[in-house]
Amino acid sequence: MSKAFGSNKLLISLPALALIAGFLLGALAPPIHSSANMVQPQTMTSDSSIIPVIDITLYNKDGSIASKYIKAGDPPTLNFIKTTYLSWLYAFRLKNVVNGTDLIAESGSVKMVKDWEYHCAFYDKSGEFYLTYPSLKIAIGSGTTPPSIHDYALENKLAEFPVTFYVVHYNSTHMWFTVMGSYHPSTQMTINEVGLFIYYKYGNSLYDWFMLFRDVLPSPLTIEKDQTIVVKYSLYVKYS
């Protein structure tokens, strides 16, 4: 039965004076726990945009390219936006956070981010496979259900592999970061879906994998056992 789809360390130091001022200003600020204080996106116009892109290249044993696929525009999951802004908060008191403290793990279980505890991307300490890499992995599978912001796992995962490359670029119109991982299967496999996951700490000594992106290919991709698949995920910010 397929899953139901609707689907290291950052340390910020602030001067003591600014910290005290921030607490004072926060104490004096009006309450924001009301939908009336939230900006409604449909009323905004802007030339800026954020564009996710997936780039898949299949290499033959001799290094030649067997096939290539690039797609832009599929939405990230709700886990993406939640882990992004929760990482900004780090260990801030969650009583000031309106919504977004519930994350759905790859297993399908709901994980509530803990109040007054550290929450951030973390490394997978469960096995040597990920210990030498940062906290992202790529998974490939055979599911064909269209992607949704409510996705939390691949429909039918066949394999996973760590992200081993990170880079940031910019030019006169865009800035973007790219993460990349590669996989060499031991037997032939055919895939239809790809996902990017983060190993996220949502409380003290509490960690799990959460899916950030899921993409479904327009047609099945067969990977032979002597081929290598390279998957790149990029997030572009257009500002001009």
GUTOR-613981 format. One line per field, with one value per residue (C-alpha): residue number from 1; z, x, y; residue in three letters. Coordinates in pm, 1 decimal. Example, Ala and Ser with C-alpha at 12.3 -4.5 7.8 and 13.67 -1.06 7.14 Angstrom:
nr: (1,2)
z: (780.0,714.0)
x: (1230.0,1367.0)
y: (-450.0,-106.0)
rest: (ALA,SER)
***
This chain:
nr: (1,2,3,4,5,6,7,8,9,10,11,12,13,14,15,16,17,18,19,20,21,22,23,24,25,26,27,28,29,30,31,32,33,34,35,36,37,38,39,40,41,42,43,44,45,46,47,48,49,50,51,52,53,54,55,56,57,58,59,60,61,62,63,64,65,66,67,68,69,70,71,72,73,74,75,76,77,78,79,80,81,82,83,84,85,86,87,88,89,90,91,92,93,94,95,96,97,98,99,100,101,102,103,104,105,106,107,108,109,110,111,112,113,114,115,116,117,118,119,120,121,122,123,124,125,126,127,128,129,130,131,132,133,134,135,136,137,138,139,140,141,142,143,144,145,146,147,148,149,150,151,152,153,154,155,156,157,158,159,160,161,162,163,164,165,166,167,168,169,170,171,172,173,174,175,176,177,178,179,180,181,182,183,184,185,186,187,188,189,190,191,192,193,194,195,196,197,198,199,200,201,202,203,204,205,206,207,208,209,210,211,212,213,214,215,216,217,218,219,220,221,222,223,224,225,226,227,228,229,230,231,232,233,234,235,236,237,238,239,240)
z: (0.0,-91.0,161.2,176.1,6.3,34.3,-92.0,1127.5,1329.0,1303.8,1596.8,1599.7,1844.9,1928.3,2138.9,2485.2,2428.0,2115.3,2292.2,2580.0,2339.4,2144.8,2455.9,2556.4,2212.3,2205.1,2540.6,2420.9,2080.9,2022.5,2017.2,1678.5,1753.8,1516.0,1149.2,1112.9,1159.5,886.5,538.4,276.0,-17.5,-281.8,-223.7,-298.3,-627.5,-679.4,-947.2,-710.1,-706.2,-556.4,-799.5,-704.1,-974.0,-999.1,-1235.0,-1296.5,-1506.6,-1584.4,-1666.4,-1844.8,-1714.9,-1953.7,-1823.4,-2117.9,-2053.5,-2110.5,-2032.0,-1863.9,-1709.2,-1570.0,-1425.8,-1249.3,-1064.8,-851.8,-502.8,-193.8,92.7,401.4,590.9,382.2,489.1,850.1,897.3,725.6,961.9,1268.9,1199.4,1227.0,1570.5,1686.7,2052.0,2087.2,2299.3,2079.2,2256.2,2009.7,1708.3,1532.9,1364.0,1195.9,1487.8,1363.7,1124.7,950.5,949.6,666.6,873.1,863.4,1234.3,1349.8,1540.0,1747.3,1779.4,2148.6,2334.1,2459.1,2307.0,2016.0,1668.5,1363.4,1086.3,1227.6,1107.8,1110.2,1399.2,1340.8,1103.8,933.4,597.2,684.1,957.4,727.6,548.7,640.6,711.7,371.7,174.6,-161.4,-211.4,-533.6,-581.1,-817.1,-706.0,-963.2,-748.9,-841.7,-590.4,-321.7,-50.6,195.6,89.9,365.4,201.1,-135.4,-238.6,-286.0,-191.3,-365.1,-250.4,-73.8,-70.1,105.2,-32.9,-72.3,-246.7,-157.8,-343.4,-346.3,-657.8,-763.3,-1065.2,-1160.3,-1154.6,-936.4,-632.9,-564.3,-382.5,-513.7,-333.7,-508.8,-448.7,-665.6,-660.1,-833.0,-805.6,-773.7,-988.6,-1255.6,-1123.2,-1270.1,-1089.3,-1121.9,-816.0,-634.0,-293.9,-86.4,291.8,590.6,915.5,1158.9,1532.2,1669.6,2040.2,2271.4,2160.1,1919.0,1548.6,1234.6,854.7,698.4,326.7,173.4,-193.6,-395.4,-774.0,-1010.0,-1346.1,-1667.3,-1767.3,-1595.3,-1579.6,-1587.5,-1425.0,-1527.8,-1273.0,-1452.5,-1461.5,-1208.0,-1135.2,-1019.6,-864.4,-805.4,-618.2,-652.3,-506.4,-710.3,-580.3,-860.1,-748.6,-1070.2)
x: (0.0,141.0,169.6,-105.7,-6.9,-192.6,228.5,2761.6,2579.0,2482.9,2565.3,2436.8,2610.3,2460.7,2614.3,2466.3,2329.2,2141.4,2007.0,1871.3,1725.0,1559.4,1393.7,1272.9,1133.1,967.9,807.7,672.1,555.3,182.7,67.4,88.6,-112.6,-389.9,-456.6,-536.2,-167.0,-50.2,30.6,-197.7,18.0,-248.0,-228.7,144.1,321.8,694.1,952.9,1125.3,1065.6,1203.7,1247.4,1334.8,1515.0,1601.4,1878.2,1928.2,2213.8,2268.1,2628.3,2757.0,3055.1,3289.3,3170.2,2950.3,2599.6,2322.3,2036.8,1967.1,1657.4,1602.6,1277.4,1189.9,887.0,757.9,668.1,865.0,689.3,547.7,839.8,1069.7,917.1,878.2,1236.0,1366.1,1205.9,1247.1,1620.9,1618.4,1463.7,1720.7,1616.5,1379.8,1068.9,800.0,516.5,589.7,551.7,214.9,173.8,445.5,592.2,457.5,680.5,590.9,881.8,966.6,802.2,474.1,471.5,413.0,705.0,636.1,928.5,1005.4,967.5,1289.0,1508.4,1752.0,1615.0,1840.4,1981.0,2194.7,2401.9,2279.6,2456.3,2286.5,2544.7,2878.6,2706.1,2621.5,2869.0,3120.2,2857.8,2626.5,2261.5,2098.5,2017.2,1856.7,1615.4,1490.5,1180.1,918.0,609.4,407.0,161.5,189.7,391.8,213.9,317.8,182.2,425.4,650.9,809.5,856.0,565.3,792.3,1157.6,1414.3,1744.2,1896.9,2237.9,2401.5,2445.6,2820.1,2847.4,2718.5,2778.4,2642.7,2645.8,2509.9,2498.9,2329.7,1978.3,1983.5,2144.7,2120.5,2258.1,2297.1,2334.2,2435.6,2460.4,2538.6,2443.7,2573.8,2322.6,2433.8,2141.2,1921.9,1640.7,1370.8,1275.5,992.8,1039.7,1317.6,1321.1,1551.9,1553.2,1702.1,1810.4,1660.7,1689.3,1348.9,1436.5,1718.4,1834.3,1537.6,1616.5,1448.2,1445.6,1204.4,1138.7,1194.3,1123.9,961.1,964.9,799.8,966.7,761.0,862.9,1039.8,1421.2,1606.0,1948.4,2172.9,2410.3,2714.3,2565.9,2574.7,2292.0,2380.4,2102.5,2130.1,1875.7,1899.6,1700.9,1716.4,1618.4,1542.0,1584.6,1613.6)
y: (0.0,339.8,617.2,876.7,1196.8,1520.7,1470.5,2187.5,2392.3,2756.5,2981.5,3339.7,3571.0,3910.2,4185.3,4200.3,4548.1,4443.4,4136.7,4343.3,4595.4,4315.6,4176.6,4522.8,4594.9,4255.1,4318.5,4653.1,4532.1,4469.1,4105.7,3932.7,3619.8,3717.3,3647.2,4018.0,4095.5,3854.3,3978.6,3831.5,3709.7,3767.2,4143.0,4164.5,4231.7,4188.8,4119.0,3876.5,3502.8,3182.5,2894.1,2535.7,2335.6,1965.7,1852.2,1476.9,1340.7,973.3,884.7,575.7,382.0,569.2,907.0,993.4,1126.8,873.4,1112.9,1443.2,1595.0,1944.4,2074.1,2397.8,2516.4,2226.2,2350.4,2249.6,2072.9,2239.9,2085.9,2306.0,2636.8,2522.3,2398.6,2712.4,2959.2,2737.9,2733.9,3112.0,3084.4,2825.4,2793.8,3088.3,3057.7,2904.8,3085.1,3367.9,3137.9,3122.9,2782.6,2578.6,2384.8,2051.0,1858.1,1531.8,1288.2,1049.3,775.4,968.5,1050.9,1408.2,1561.8,1872.0,2111.4,2148.1,2473.8,2638.6,2366.6,2377.1,2309.1,2307.7,2091.9,1813.2,1521.5,1164.5,996.4,661.8,518.4,573.8,617.1,977.6,1065.4,1232.9,1441.3,1730.1,1674.2,1623.0,1310.4,1234.0,946.5,788.9,577.2,439.3,635.9,828.5,1026.8,1399.1,1603.3,1804.4,2048.4,1789.8,1516.3,1384.3,1076.8,913.9,697.8,394.5,451.9,231.7,384.0,683.6,849.4,1144.9,1494.8,1543.4,1881.2,2229.2,2554.9,2912.7,3134.2,3472.8,3701.8,4028.4,3880.9,3568.6,3412.8,3042.6,2743.7,2390.6,2058.4,1738.2,1364.7,1062.5,695.6,384.2,96.5,-263.2,-381.1,-222.9,-4.1,216.9,535.8,787.3,1010.3,1193.8,1364.8,1581.5,1531.1,1711.5,1546.7,1793.5,1838.0,1938.7,1914.0,1813.5,1465.7,1446.5,1404.5,1274.7,1294.0,1543.5,1578.6,1922.7,1851.4,1573.9,1560.7,1314.3,1256.3,1289.1,934.4,643.0,653.8,321.8,312.0,24.8,-126.6,19.6,371.1,655.4,896.4,1247.7,1456.1,1829.5,2038.2,2416.0,2702.1,3022.3,3364.1,3611.5,3969.8,4168.1)
rest: (MET,SER,LYS,ALA,PHE,GLY,SER,ASN,LYS,LEU,LEU,ILE,SER,LEU,PRO,ALA,LEU,ALA,LEU,ILE,ALA,GLY,PHE,LEU,LEU,GLY,ALA,LEU,ALA,PRO,PRO,ILE,HIS,SER,SER,ALA,ASN,MET,VAL,GLN,PRO,GLN,THR,MET,THR,SER,ASP,SER,SER,ILE,ILE,PRO,VAL,ILE,ASP,ILE,THR,LEU,TYR,ASN,LYS,ASP,GLY,SER,ILE,ALA,SER,LYS,TYR,ILE,LYS,ALA,GLY,ASP,PRO,PRO,THR,LEU,ASN,PHE,ILE,LYS,THR,THR,TYR,LEU,SER,TRP,LEU,TYR,ALA,PHE,ARG,LEU,LYS,ASN,VAL,VAL,ASN,GLY,THR,ASP,LEU,ILE,ALA,GLU,SER,GLY,SER,VAL,LYS,MET,VAL,LYS,ASP,TRP,GLU,TYR,HIS,CYS,ALA,PHE,TYR,ASP,LYS,SER,GLY,GLU,PHE,TYR,LEU,THR,TYR,PRO,SER,LEU,LYS,ILE,ALA,ILE,GLY,SER,GLY,THR,THR,PRO,PRO,SER,ILE,HIS,ASP,TYR,ALA,LEU,GLU,ASN,LYS,LEU,ALA,GLU,PHE,PRO,VAL,THR,PHE,TYR,VAL,VAL,HIS,TYR,ASN,SER,THR,HIS,MET,TRP,PHE,THR,VAL,MET,GLY,SER,TYR,HIS,PRO,SER,THR,GLN,MET,THR,ILE,ASN,GLU,VAL,GLY,LEU,PHE,ILE,TYR,TYR,LYS,TYR,GLY,ASN,SER,LEU,TYR,ASP,TRP,PHE,MET,LEU,PHE,ARG,ASP,VAL,LEU,PRO,SER,PRO,LEU,THR,ILE,GLU,LYS,ASP,GLN,THR,ILE,VAL,VAL,LYS,TYR,SER,LEU,TYR,VAL,LYS,TYR,SER)
***
